[in-house]
Each structure stands twice: as C-alpha cells, then as structure tokens.
C-alpha cells in the first residue's frame, strides 16, 4: 500500500492504508488478550511499540505526500519498523509453537491417564462380574448338589437319609421336600 501511495495521490489508497493500520491495532489487542506469561507479554509490548512507530511513520508519510514533500527518508524509517514488527511476530510465532507442543504433550499425558483409568475400571468390572457370577452359580448349584446327593443315597437303597435342607422356593426346593 505504501508503494501504491508513493506513486499515486488517491484518497482511496489513504483510506486503505488507514484500514490496514486499524486492523493491525485490532490484532495487537487480540494478542494482548491471549498472552499470559512475562515472555509473551514482553514480546507483545515490543510489538505494540514497533507497530505504533510504524503506524505513526505511515501517517507522517501520508501527511508528507499530501503536502508534496519528500517521503524517501520516512519510507526507509517505515521499512525498518516493518522489519522489527515482522521479527517480533516471528518470535511470537515461535513461542506459540512451543506452547502448542507443550499443550499437545499435556493432552497426550492426560489421555494416557484416562486410558489407564478406563482399563482399570474395565478390569474391576470384570472381576466384580466374575465374583457375582460365581456367587449366583453357587447359589443355584449347591442346592442341586445337595438334592442330587440325597437322591443318590435313596437310589442306593438308603432310606434313612437325613432330610435335605434347601430353602429355595423353586423347583430345586420342591425336589428337596
């Protein structure tokens, strides 16, 4: 936009540059809301200073161009501020990438612990199910074994068999009576 402005005198180019400057200020405000630790905050502060200087220089270029003055020195100055802004943004990007890697690592660690918890719960559920199934099968099979043993004694001719005590109120209980 600066190059376009240098060779034209269009009001729309000035408007475009002003919109870009305002957009840059909005993005810096967004950065401020996201950055929390001192290193990030220092970089955002540096970015604010450099962009403010860049924006101020751009406004000076607009004023100088409109008055017909020489903008070469101001353009060089703006170029240097622009390089500083780009350098600071690259540092911020690098820090954000590091933060992203740390967050990804934390998420992986959390997922591992969740998987271990799920496996532990499944194993515990299996053990409890096994215990309950064993108890139920014994509740069913023990009375049947008692009745079977008593009937075998009767079948062998021992008619003085002790009464079988089964408290079930089902078919097995009826057979024991």
Buried (B, 14 or more C-beta within 10 A) or exposed (E): BBEEBBEEEEEEBBEBBBEBBEEBEEEBEEBBEEBEEEEBEEBBBBBBBBBBBBBBBBBBBBEBBEEEEEBEEBBEBBEBBBEBBEEBBEBBEEBBEEBEEEEEEEEEEEEEEEEEEEEEEEEEEEEEEEEEEEEEEEEEEEBBEBBBEBBEBEEEEEEEEEEBEBEBEEEBBEBBE
